[in-house]
Amino acid sequence: MLLYWALIFLVVALIAGVLGFGGIANVSVDIARILFFIFLVLFIISIAMHLFR
């Protein structure tokens, strides 16, 4: 679910950037980046828990 939202914010950022809304694009990219890194950390923790189980 986090990856889905990260991709949504990335698409919003790309569309806003093309249309010239720089501020909205920057905020959307930041949110997408944060959500992606949260997803990545949780994914790595999930893999580690599965391996140690």
MIKOL-826188 format. One record per residue: residue number from 0; x, y, z of N, C-alpha, C in turn; residue in three letters. Coordinates in pm, 1 decimal, decimal comma. Example, Ala and Ser with C-alpha at 12.3 -4.5 7.8 and 13.67 -1.06 7.14 Angstrom:
<sites>
n	n.px	n.py	n.pz	ca.px	ca.py	ca.pz	c.px	c.py	c.pz	res
0	1319,0	-569,0	780,0	1230,0	-450,0	780,0	1320,0	-330,0	780,0	ALA
1	1285,0	-225,0	708,0	1367,0	-106,0	714,0	1290,0	3,0	787,0	SER
</sites>
This chain:
<sites>
n	n.px	n.py	n.pz	ca.px	ca.py	ca.pz	c.px	c.py	c.pz	res
0	82,5	-119,3	0,0	0,0	0,0	0,0	87,1	126,0	0,0	MET
1	197,0	122,4	74,9	285,9	238,8	76,7	347,7	264,0	-60,1	LEU
2	383,0	155,6	-127,7	442,6	170,3	-260,3	342,3	229,9	-358,3	LEU
3	216,8	191,7	-344,8	110,3	247,6	-428,2	100,4	398,8	-409,8	TYR
4	99,3	443,0	-284,5	88,5	586,3	-258,0	212,9	662,1	-302,9	TRP
5	329,8	599,1	-290,0	452,2	662,4	-337,8	445,5	683,9	-488,4	ALA
6	395,2	584,4	-559,9	381,4	598,3	-704,8	277,3	703,5	-742,0	LEU
7	168,5	711,4	-665,9	66,3	814,3	-691,3	126,5	953,0	-675,4	ILE
8	200,8	976,8	-567,2	261,2	1107,5	-545,8	367,2	1137,6	-651,5	PHE
9	436,9	1034,5	-699,5	534,8	1055,3	-805,7	466,5	1098,1	-934,7	LEU
10	355,2	1035,9	-967,7	280,7	1074,3	-1088,0	226,3	1216,1	-1074,4	VAL
11	175,3	1249,8	-956,2	126,4	1386,4	-932,6	240,0	1486,7	-949,3	VAL
12	357,7	1452,1	-899,7	473,0	1540,8	-912,4	513,0	1558,5	-1058,0	ALA
13	512,1	1450,9	-1134,6	547,7	1460,8	-1276,3	447,8	1547,3	-1352,8	LEU
14	320,2	1527,8	-1327,2	217,9	1607,6	-1395,4	228,4	1753,6	-1354,0	ILE
15	246,7	1780,2	-1225,4	259,4	1918,2	-1177,8	384,9	1983,1	-1234,6	ALA
16	492,6	1907,4	-1245,9	615,2	1962,6	-1303,6	599,0	1998,6	-1449,6	GLY
17	529,4	1915,2	-1524,5	506,6	1942,7	-1667,0	418,2	2066,1	-1683,8	VAL
18	320,2	2081,3	-1596,6	228,5	2194,0	-1607,0	285,4	2322,5	-1547,5	LEU
19	400,5	2315,1	-1483,5	465,8	2434,6	-1434,1	438,4	2469,0	-1289,3	GLY
20	380,5	2378,4	-1215,3	355,0	2402,6	-1073,6	474,4	2348,5	-994,0	PHE
21	578,3	2426,3	-982,0	702,2	2381,1	-920,4	690,6	2347,6	-773,5	GLY
22	616,2	2428,8	-697,7	603,1	2404,9	-553,6	530,5	2275,6	-523,2	GLY
23	421,2	2251,8	-593,6	345,4	2128,7	-573,2	428,3	2008,2	-615,6	ILE
24	503,2	2022,9	-723,8	587,1	1913,2	-771,7	694,6	1878,8	-669,0	ALA
25	756,6	1979,4	-611,0	861,5	1953,8	-511,4	807,0	1883,9	-387,5	ASN
26	692,5	1928,3	-340,1	631,5	1866,4	-222,1	590,5	1722,6	-253,0	VAL
27	534,4	1699,6	-370,5	492,0	1564,8	-408,0	611,1	1470,8	-420,3	SER
28	720,5	1519,7	-474,7	840,7	1436,5	-485,8	894,5	1403,4	-346,6	VAL
29	893,9	1500,0	-257,0	941,1	1474,2	-120,6	855,1	1369,2	-50,4	ASP
30	723,7	1380,9	-64,5	633,4	1283,5	-2,5	654,5	1145,5	-63,3	ILE
31	666,8	1139,3	-196,2	689,4	1010,7	-262,8	820,6	947,9	-217,2	ALA
32	924,4	1028,6	-202,1	1054,9	977,8	-158,3	1046,8	922,8	-15,1	ARG
33	980,0	995,2	73,5	965,5	950,5	212,2	887,6	819,2	218,6	ILE
34	775,9	812,1	145,2	695,6	690,4	146,6	772,2	573,0	88,3	LEU
35	851,5	597,1	-15,2	929,5	489,3	-74,6	1033,1	436,2	23,3	PHE
36	1102,0	525,3	95,1	1202,9	479,8	190,2	1139,6	407,5	308,8	PHE
37	1022,0	451,3	352,3	950,9	378,2	457,6	915,5	238,9	408,5	ILE
38	864,9	229,0	284,5	834,0	99,4	226,0	958,3	12,3	219,6	PHE
39	1070,0	69,4	177,1	1194,0	-6,1	163,4	1241,4	-60,9	298,3	LEU
40	1236,7	21,3	401,8	1278,0	-22,5	535,1	1186,6	-133,7	585,7	VAL
41	1057,0	-117,6	570,0	963,6	-220,7	615,4	979,9	-349,7	536,0	LEU
42	1010,3	-338,2	407,7	1032,5	-455,4	323,9	1157,4	-531,5	368,6	PHE
43	1264,3	-459,6	397,7	1387,7	-523,5	443,8	1367,6	-589,7	579,6	ILE
44	1294,7	-523,7	669,2	1264,0	-583,5	799,2	1180,5	-709,9	781,0	ILE
45	1085,7	-705,8	689,2	1001,6	-822,7	662,6	1084,6	-938,7	610,0	SER
46	1176,0	-912,2	519,7	1262,3	-1017,8	466,6	1351,7	-1073,8	577,3	ILE
47	1407,6	-987,1	660,4	1493,9	-1032,9	770,0	1415,5	-1119,0	868,9	ALA
48	1295,0	-1079,4	901,8	1213,6	-1158,6	994,4	1179,2	-1294,1	933,5	MET
49	1155,0	-1296,9	804,9	1124,2	-1423,9	737,6	1245,8	-1516,2	736,2	HIS
50	1364,5	-1460,0	716,6	1485,2	-1542,1	711,3	1524,0	-1596,9	848,1	LEU
51	1502,6	-1521,5	953,7	1539,8	-1563,5	1087,7	1433,9	-1651,6	1153,6	PHE
52	1324,4	-1669,8	1088,6	1214,5	-1747,0	1143,9	1236,5	-1892,8	1135,3	ARG
</sites>
